[in-house]
Amino acid sequence: MGEEFSGKAPIYDQIVQKICNQIIRGDIKPGDKLPSVRGLAVQYGVNPNTVKRVYMELDRLGLSEVHRGQGTFVTEDEKRLEQLREQLKHDKVRTFVTDMKDMGFAADEIANGVKVYLDEEKEEGGNQDE
């Protein structure tokens, strides 16, 4: 029942990214209880020590709070969650633009390509918010 992980980043970091994406999408809401260490380890097919590192990282990032005797919960700090959303957006855009520039595209070509893609998606009835 384990997940597939790439060799590009540590497994704990990939799990942190998956959880961050779930928070940003709203799959996991502010104040929601996260699974136990053992539960998440089973879900991802990893060692419980890896999950402990995941939870330490979420705590370091200010995205989770430990309630003694109750478990780990997603922060309810809306400002921090909005910062996360903006940070992830910036990181994805930076990676995309860097990759495109590495292929030889100029900034105006990149911007026009994105606009054309979004216009085509809109015409096809695609969801622009995805």
C-alpha positions in Angstrom: 0.0 0.0 0.0 3.1 2.2 -0.2 3.6 5.3 -2.4 6.0 5.7 -5.3 8.8 8.1 -4.5 11.4 9.6 -6.8 15.1 9.5 -6.1 15.4 13.3 -6.6 14.6 14.3 -3.0 14.6 12.6 0.4 11.4 10.6 1.0 10.5 12.7 4.1 10.6 15.8 2.0 8.4 14.3 -0.7 5.8 13.4 2.0 6.0 16.9 3.4 5.3 18.3 -0.1 2.4 15.9 -0.6 0.9 17.1 2.7 1.5 20.7 1.9 -0.3 20.2 -1.5 -3.2 18.5 0.3 -3.5 21.5 2.7 -3.4 24.0 -0.2 -6.0 22.1 -2.2 -8.2 22.0 0.9 -8.2 18.2 1.2 -6.7 18.7 4.7 -8.3 21.7 6.5 -6.9 24.0 9.1 -7.4 22.4 12.5 -7.7 18.9 11.0 -5.9 16.1 12.9 -3.1 14.4 11.0 -2.8 10.6 11.2 -0.7 9.0 13.9 3.0 8.4 13.1 2.2 4.7 12.6 -0.9 5.4 10.5 1.0 7.7 8.1 3.9 5.2 8.0 1.5 2.5 6.9 -0.2 4.8 4.4 3.0 5.7 2.7 4.8 2.4 3.2 7.7 4.0 5.1 9.5 3.7 8.4 7.9 5.4 11.4 11.2 7.4 11.8 10.6 8.9 8.4 7.2 10.1 9.5 8.6 11.5 12.7 10.9 13.6 10.5 7.9 14.6 8.4 6.1 15.9 11.5 9.2 17.6 12.8 9.5 19.4 9.4 5.8 20.4 9.4 6.3 21.8 12.9 9.5 23.7 11.9 7.6 25.2 8.9 4.8 26.3 11.3 2.2 24.2 9.5 1.4 21.8 12.4 0.8 22.0 16.1 1.2 19.2 18.6 -1.6 19.0 21.2 -0.2 16.9 24.0 -2.1 13.7 24.4 -4.3 14.4 21.4 -2.0 14.3 18.3 -0.7 16.5 15.6 -3.0 19.1 13.9 -2.8 21.4 10.9 -2.3 24.9 12.1 -5.2 27.2 12.1 -3.0 30.2 11.4 -4.6 31.5 8.2 -1.7 34.0 7.6 0.8 31.1 7.7 -1.3 29.0 5.3 -1.6 31.9 2.8 2.2 32.3 3.0 2.6 28.6 2.2 0.2 28.9 -0.7 2.2 31.9 -2.1 5.5 30.2 -1.5 4.5 27.0 -3.3 3.1 29.0 -6.2 6.3 31.0 -6.4 8.5 27.9 -6.3 6.5 26.2 -9.1 6.6 29.3 -11.3 10.3 29.7 -10.7 11.1 26.1 -11.6 8.9 26.4 -14.8 10.5 29.6 -15.9 14.0 28.4 -15.2 13.4 25.2 -17.2 11.9 27.2 -20.1 14.8 29.7 -20.1 17.2 26.7 -20.0 15.5 25.5 -23.2 16.2 28.9 -24.8 12.8 30.6 -24.5 12.6 34.3 -23.8 10.4 35.8 -21.1 7.9 37.1 -23.6 7.6 33.7 -25.3 7.1 32.0 -21.9 4.4 34.5 -20.9 2.7 34.2 -24.3 2.8 30.4 -24.2 1.1 30.4 -20.8 -1.6 32.8 -22.0 -2.3 30.8 -25.1 -2.4 27.6 -23.0 -4.9 29.1 -20.5 -7.0 30.5 -23.3 -7.2 27.1 -25.1 -8.0 25.4 -21.8 -10.8 27.9 -21.2 -12.2 27.4 -24.6 -12.2 23.6 -24.1 -14.1 24.0 -20.8 -11.1 23.2 -18.7 -10.9 24.4 -15.1 -8.5 27.4 -14.8 -8.3 27.0 -11.1 -6.5 23.6 -11.2 
